[in-house]
Amino acid sequence: MSYSAAHTPNQIVVNSDKDTLSLGYADGTRHTLAAEYLRVLSPSAEVRGHGTGQEVLQFGKRHVKISAIAKSGNYAIQITFSDGHNSGLFTWDYLRDLAINYQSNWDTYLETLQKAGKSRDPDTQVVKLV
């Protein structure tokens, strides 16, 4: 995805509970993304791998928070999460894509978790009987 000035937010707000990030745009559009969603879909190599099929499923992240955000140039932010993860730059285009495709991305993630026998909760083990 290429950089687009129209995808540059003019406001980024982390809520007081540190569990959501809100993006505001000049056209009045607003998107709110959960910290867990951002964490499990981080653009980092640790999550996405170095190529197709090398993705690492993130689980147990239900209670992750946003510890800090920092602007990276004029095209991205770096998010530090409460579990210490902070590698990966969320470009404006990637954030917009995450917002627009939220439901599809989230449904796919939950389905992948279920198939892998993993949980969103950090202390839960899922045992597949069949």
PAMARKE-891228 format. One line per field, with one value per atom (N, C-alpha, C): residue in three letters; x, y, z; atom name. Coordinates in steps of 0.02 Angstrom, whole numbers, plus 50000, padded with zeros to 5 digits. Each point is the difference from the previous one (the first is absolute). Layout:
REM residues N
rest	Ala; ... .
px	X; ... .
py	Y; ... .
pz	Z; ... .
atom	CA; ... .
//
This chain:
REM residues 130
rest	Met; Met; Met; Ser; Ser; Ser; Tyr; Tyr; Tyr; Ser; Ser; Ser; Ala; Ala; Ala; Ala; Ala; Ala; His; His; His; Thr; Thr; Thr; Pro; Pro; Pro; Asn; Asn; Asn; Gln; Gln; Gln; Ile; Ile; Ile; Val; Val; Val; Val; Val; Val; Asn; Asn; Asn; Ser; Ser; Ser; Asp; Asp; Asp; Lys; Lys; Lys; Asp; Asp; Asp; Thr; Thr; Thr; Leu; Leu; Leu; Ser; Ser; Ser; Leu; Leu; Leu; Gly; Gly; Gly; Tyr; Tyr; Tyr; Ala; Ala; Ala; Asp; Asp; Asp; Gly; Gly; Gly; Thr; Thr; Thr; Arg; Arg; Arg; His; His; His; Thr; Thr; Thr; Leu; Leu; Leu; Ala; Ala; Ala; Ala; Ala; Ala; Glu; Glu; Glu; Tyr; Tyr; Tyr; Leu; Leu; Leu; Arg; Arg; Arg; Val; Val; Val; Leu; Leu; Leu; Ser; Ser; Ser; Pro; Pro; Pro; Ser; Ser; Ser; Ala; Ala; Ala; Glu; Glu; Glu; Val; Val; Val; Arg; Arg; Arg; Gly; Gly; Gly; His; His; His; Gly; Gly; Gly; Thr; Thr; Thr; Gly; Gly; Gly; Gln; Gln; Gln; Glu; Glu; Glu; Val; Val; Val; Leu; Leu; Leu; Gln; Gln; Gln; Phe; Phe; Phe; Gly; Gly; Gly; Lys; Lys; Lys; Arg; Arg; Arg; His; His; His; Val; Val; Val; Lys; Lys; Lys; Ile; Ile; Ile; Ser; Ser; Ser; Ala; Ala; Ala; Ile; Ile; Ile; Ala; Ala; Ala; Lys; Lys; Lys; Ser; Ser; Ser; Gly; Gly; Gly; Asn; Asn; Asn; Tyr; Tyr; Tyr; Ala; Ala; Ala; Ile; Ile; Ile; Gln; Gln; Gln; Ile; Ile; Ile; Thr; Thr; Thr; Phe; Phe; Phe; Ser; Ser; Ser; Asp; Asp; Asp; Gly; Gly; Gly; His; His; His; Asn; Asn; Asn; Ser; Ser; Ser; Gly; Gly; Gly; Leu; Leu; Leu; Phe; Phe; Phe; Thr; Thr; Thr; Trp; Trp; Trp; Asp; Asp; Asp; Tyr; Tyr; Tyr; Leu; Leu; Leu; Arg; Arg; Arg; Asp; Asp; Asp; Leu; Leu; Leu; Ala; Ala; Ala; Ile; Ile; Ile; Asn; Asn; Asn; Tyr; Tyr; Tyr; Gln; Gln; Gln; Ser; Ser; Ser; Asn; Asn; Asn; Trp; Trp; Trp; Asp; Asp; Asp; Thr; Thr; Thr; Tyr; Tyr; Tyr; Leu; Leu; Leu; Glu; Glu; Glu; Thr; Thr; Thr; Leu; Leu; Leu; Gln; Gln; Gln; Lys; Lys; Lys; Ala; Ala; Ala; Gly; Gly; Gly; Lys; Lys; Lys; Ser; Ser; Ser; Arg; Arg; Arg; Asp; Asp; Asp; Pro; Pro; Pro; Asp; Asp; Asp; Thr; Thr; Thr; Gln; Gln; Gln; Val; Val; Val; Val; Val; Val; Lys; Lys; Lys; Leu; Leu; Leu; Val; Val; Val .
px	50042; 49958; 50045; 49984; 50041; 49975; 50045; 49983; 49950; 49951; 49950; 49988; 50005; 49989; 49929; 49952; 49931; 49993; 50047; 49998; 50037; 50026; 50036; 49951; 49999; 49955; 50024; 49952; 50018; 49993; 49977; 49995; 50007; 50041; 50009; 49993; 49953; 49987; 49999; 50037; 49996; 49953; 49949; 49951; 50031; 49965; 50028; 50012; 49964; 50012; 50058; 50026; 50057; 49983; 49935; 49982; 49971; 49998; 49980; 50040; 50006; 50033; 49949; 49987; 49952; 50038; 49978; 50030; 49948; 50017; 49955; 50030; 49958; 50023; 49967; 50032; 49976; 49929; 49980; 49933; 49946; 50021; 49953; 49994; 50031; 49999; 50039; 49973; 50035; 49998; 50055; 50004; 50030; 49972; 50027; 50021; 50062; 50028; 50023; 49982; 50018; 50075; 50030; 50071; 50014; 49957; 50010; 50002; 49954; 49996; 50065; 50023; 50063; 50059; 50000; 50056; 50003; 49943; 50002; 50009; 49989; 50011; 50058; 50045; 50059; 50037; 50024; 50037; 50071; 50019; 50069; 50016; 50064; 50023; 49986; 50000; 49985; 49930; 49954; 49931; 49989; 50021; 49987; 50051; 50056; 50052; 50037; 50039; 50039; 49975; 49940; 49970; 49937; 49965; 49937; 50011; 49956; 50004; 50044; 50031; 50044; 49968; 49936; 49965; 50002; 50003; 49999; 49935; 49957; 49936; 50010; 49970; 50004; 49938; 50010; 49944; 50013; 49947; 50006; 50010; 49975; 50011; 49938; 49948; 49937; 50010; 50045; 50007; 50058; 50030; 50057; 49976; 50043; 49985; 50052; 49985; 50048; 50039; 50064; 50043; 50023; 50013; 50025; 49992; 49996; 50004; 50049; 50035; 50048; 49994; 50002; 49997; 50066; 49997; 50060; 49999; 50037; 50000; 49931; 49982; 49935; 49953; 50015; 49962; 49976; 50017; 49985; 50005; 49975; 50011; 50029; 50036; 50024; 49961; 49970; 49960; 50039; 50005; 50028; 49941; 49997; 49946; 50023; 49952; 50015; 50038; 49999; 50039; 50071; 50019; 50068; 50010; 49952; 50007; 49999; 50050; 50002; 50036; 50009; 50034; 49947; 50002; 49951; 49974; 50000; 49974; 49931; 49953; 49931; 49996; 50005; 49995; 49929; 49991; 49933; 49956; 50026; 49961; 49982; 50047; 49986; 49946; 50005; 49949; 49931; 49998; 49936; 49973; 50044; 49980; 49973; 50034; 49976; 49931; 49989; 49935; 49945; 50013; 49949; 49983; 50049; 49990; 49995; 49982; 49999; 49962; 49937; 49959; 50027; 50019; 50028; 50065; 50044; 50064; 49987; 49954; 49987; 49969; 49952; 49968; 50052; 50044; 50053; 50046; 50018; 50044; 49967; 49936; 49965; 49994; 49988; 49995; 50068; 50052; 50068; 50018; 49983; 50011; 49965; 49936; 49961; 50031; 50018; 50030; 50066; 50036; 50065; 49992; 49939; 49989; 50029; 50001; 50029; 49944; 50017; 49951; 50025; 49953; 50017; 50023; 49981; 50018; 50068; 50042; 50069; 50006; 49952; 50007; 49953; 49975; 49953; 50032; 49992; 50022; 49937; 50000; 49943; 50021; 49960; 50014; 49950; 50026; 49957; 49989; 49937; 49983; 49988; 49986; 49988; 50044 .
py	49942; 50058; 50062; 50047; 50060; 50055; 50045; 50055; 50046; 50022; 50047; 50053; 50064; 50055; 49998; 49974; 49996; 49950; 49956; 49950; 50023; 50061; 50025; 50027; 49971; 50026; 50069; 50042; 50065; 49999; 49943; 49992; 49926; 49986; 49933; 50004; 49962; 50003; 49930; 49990; 49938; 50016; 49957; 50015; 49991; 50022; 50000; 49930; 49950; 49931; 49968; 50035; 49977; 49938; 49988; 49940; 50014; 50063; 50017; 50059; 50001; 50054; 50028; 50065; 50031; 50043; 49994; 50037; 50047; 50064; 50049; 50026; 50011; 50023; 50066; 50037; 50066; 49999; 49945; 49996; 49984; 49996; 49986; 49927; 49957; 49929; 49985; 49955; 49978; 49924; 49971; 49928; 49987; 49951; 49980; 49927; 49987; 49933; 49977; 49939; 49971; 49985; 50008; 49985; 49927; 49955; 49929; 49989; 50031; 49994; 50025; 50058; 50027; 49955; 49973; 49957; 49936; 49967; 49935; 50008; 50060; 50013; 50049; 50002; 50043; 49986; 50053; 49991; 49976; 49982; 49980; 49931; 49989; 49934; 49946; 50019; 49953; 49970; 50038; 49978; 49975; 50038; 49985; 49953; 49990; 49959; 50038; 49963; 50031; 49979; 49973; 49980; 49960; 49986; 49963; 49932; 49985; 49937; 50001; 50057; 50005; 50041; 50015; 50038; 49962; 50036; 49970; 50021; 49951; 50014; 50029; 50057; 50033; 49980; 49979; 49980; 50023; 49999; 50022; 50075; 50038; 50073; 50041; 49967; 50035; 50062; 49997; 50055; 50047; 49994; 50043; 50072; 50045; 50072; 50035; 50062; 50042; 50040; 49988; 50035; 50068; 50003; 50062; 49998; 50059; 50005; 50055; 49991; 50050; 50007; 50061; 50011; 49978; 49971; 49979; 50034; 50052; 50038; 50031; 50008; 50027; 49947; 49936; 49947; 49945; 50002; 49944; 50018; 49952; 50004; 49933; 50002; 49940; 49994; 49943; 49988; 49954; 50019; 49956; 49973; 49933; 49967; 49978; 49988; 49983; 49934; 49958; 49937; 50010; 50063; 50016; 50002; 49976; 50000; 50072; 50016; 50066; 50001; 49942; 49998; 49996; 50048; 50003; 50071; 50026; 50067; 49995; 50032; 50003; 50060; 49989; 50055; 50025; 50061; 50028; 49955; 49975; 49957; 49935; 49971; 49938; 50011; 50054; 50015; 50008; 50036; 50010; 49932; 49958; 49933; 49959; 50003; 49964; 50025; 50065; 50028; 49979; 50007; 49985; 49925; 49959; 49927; 49967; 50040; 49976; 49934; 49999; 49941; 49938; 50006; 49943; 49975; 50047; 49982; 49966; 50028; 49973; 49931; 49991; 49934; 49948; 50018; 49954; 49982; 50050; 49988; 49952; 50012; 49957; 49928; 49993; 49934; 49964; 50037; 49971; 49979; 50041; 49983; 49934; 49995; 49941; 49938; 50005; 49943; 49978; 50048; 49985; 49977; 50003; 49981; 50050; 50063; 50053; 50045; 50043; 50044; 50072; 50047; 50071; 50013; 49958; 50010; 49970; 50036; 49978; 49936; 49987; 49942; 49943; 50000; 49948; 49953; 49937; 49949; 49968; 49992; 49969; 49930; 49952; 49930; 49979; 49981; 49976; 49925; 49980; 49930; 49962; 50034; 49967; 50030 .
pz	50000; 50000; 50000; 49959; 49995; 50045; 50018; 50044; 49966; 50038; 49975; 50053; 49980; 50047; 50028; 49961; 50023; 50058; 50007; 50053; 50063; 50000; 50058; 50051; 50059; 50052; 50024; 50018; 50029; 50076; 50027; 50072; 50018; 50049; 50027; 50075; 50028; 50072; 50029; 50054; 50039; 50058; 50009; 50053; 50069; 50051; 50068; 50027; 49975; 50021; 49962; 49951; 49959; 49959; 49988; 49962; 49931; 49980; 49932; 49973; 49935; 49964; 49951; 50004; 49954; 49950; 49937; 49946; 49971; 49994; 49970; 49936; 49950; 49934; 49982; 49956; 49980; 49972; 49970; 49971; 50052; 50064; 50054; 50018; 49962; 50014; 50064; 50041; 50061; 50002; 50022; 50009; 50069; 50035; 50065; 49995; 50018; 49995; 50069; 50017; 50065; 50002; 50058; 50009; 49982; 50021; 49985; 49924; 49964; 49928; 49968; 50022; 49973; 50017; 50060; 50021; 49959; 49991; 49965; 49925; 49974; 49929; 49989; 50047; 49995; 49934; 49968; 49937; 50010; 50061; 50014; 49970; 49989; 49976; 50052; 50064; 50054; 49992; 49973; 49991; 49928; 49951; 49930; 49969; 50034; 49971; 49945; 49962; 49946; 49932; 49998; 49937; 50011; 49947; 50003; 50034; 50046; 50036; 50062; 50013; 50058; 50057; 49994; 50051; 50066; 50055; 50067; 50034; 50013; 50031; 50070; 50012; 50065; 50040; 50061; 50042; 50071; 50042; 50069; 50007; 49952; 49999; 50019; 50026; 50014; 50044; 50048; 50048; 49985; 49941; 49983; 49994; 50020; 49999; 49956; 49985; 49964; 50052; 50003; 50048; 49974; 49934; 49971; 49925; 49970; 49927; 49983; 49945; 49978; 49924; 49976; 49928; 49970; 49941; 49964; 49932; 49994; 49938; 49989; 49937; 49982; 49973; 50014; 49968; 50047; 50064; 50043; 50074; 50041; 50072; 50022; 50055; 50032; 50066; 50011; 50060; 50046; 50063; 50051; 50040; 50005; 50035; 50069; 50044; 50070; 50007; 49949; 50003; 49975; 49986; 49979; 49925; 49962; 49927; 49974; 49957; 49970; 49933; 49971; 49935; 49945; 49958; 49945; 49995; 49940; 49989; 49967; 50032; 49975; 49953; 49935; 49952; 49999; 49974; 49995; 49957; 49945; 49956; 50035; 50038; 50035; 50054; 50037; 50051; 49968; 49944; 49965; 49976; 49973; 49978; 50059; 50057; 50059; 50021; 49994; 50020; 49951; 49937; 49949; 49998; 50012; 49996; 50069; 50050; 50069; 50008; 49980; 50014; 49966; 49937; 49964; 50032; 50016; 50033; 50067; 50039; 50067; 49995; 49955; 49991; 49980; 49954; 49978; 50058; 50039; 50058; 50050; 50016; 50048; 49974; 49936; 49969; 50002; 49987; 50002; 50071; 50049; 50070; 50018; 49980; 50016; 49968; 49937; 49964; 50032; 50028; 50031; 50073; 50026; 50069; 50050; 49980; 50042; 50025; 50048; 50031; 50000; 50002; 50008; 50071; 50047; 50071; 50014; 50037; 50011; 50042; 50044; 50045; 49982; 49939; 49980; 49950; 50012; 49952; 49971; 49936; 49965; 49980; 50019; 49983; 49946; 49943; 49946; 50010; 50003; 50012; 49935; 49948; 49936; 49947 .
atom	N; CA; C; N; CA; C; N; CA; C; N; CA; C; N; CA; C; N; CA; C; N; CA; C; N; CA; C; N; CA; C; N; CA; C; N; CA; C; N; CA; C; N; CA; C; N; CA; C; N; CA; C; N; CA; C; N; CA; C; N; CA; C; N; CA; C; N; CA; C; N; CA; C; N; CA; C; N; CA; C; N; CA; C; N; CA; C; N; CA; C; N; CA; C; N; CA; C; N; CA; C; N; CA; C; N; CA; C; N; CA; C; N; CA; C; N; CA; C; N; CA; C; N; CA; C; N; CA; C; N; CA; C; N; CA; C; N; CA; C; N; CA; C; N; CA; C; N; CA; C; N; CA; C; N; CA; C; N; CA; C; N; CA; C; N; CA; C; N; CA; C; N; CA; C; N; CA; C; N; CA; C; N; CA; C; N; CA; C; N; CA; C; N; CA; C; N; CA; C; N; CA; C; N; CA; C; N; CA; C; N; CA; C; N; CA; C; N; CA; C; N; CA; C; N; CA; C; N; CA; C; N; CA; C; N; CA; C; N; CA; C; N; CA; C; N; CA; C; N; CA; C; N; CA; C; N; CA; C; N; CA; C; N; CA; C; N; CA; C; N; CA; C; N; CA; C; N; CA; C; N; CA; C; N; CA; C; N; CA; C; N; CA; C; N; CA; C; N; CA; C; N; CA; C; N; CA; C; N; CA; C; N; CA; C; N; CA; C; N; CA; C; N; CA; C; N; CA; C; N; CA; C; N; CA; C; N; CA; C; N; CA; C; N; CA; C; N; CA; C; N; CA; C; N; CA; C; N; CA; C; N; CA; C; N; CA; C; N; CA; C; N; CA; C; N; CA; C; N; CA; C; N; CA; C; N; CA; C; N; CA; C; N; CA; C; N; CA; C; N; CA; C; N; CA; C; N; CA; C; N; CA; C; N; CA; C; N; CA; C; N; CA; C; N; CA; C; N; CA; C; N; CA; C; N; CA; C; N; CA; C; N; CA; C; N; CA; C; N; CA; C; N; CA; C .
//
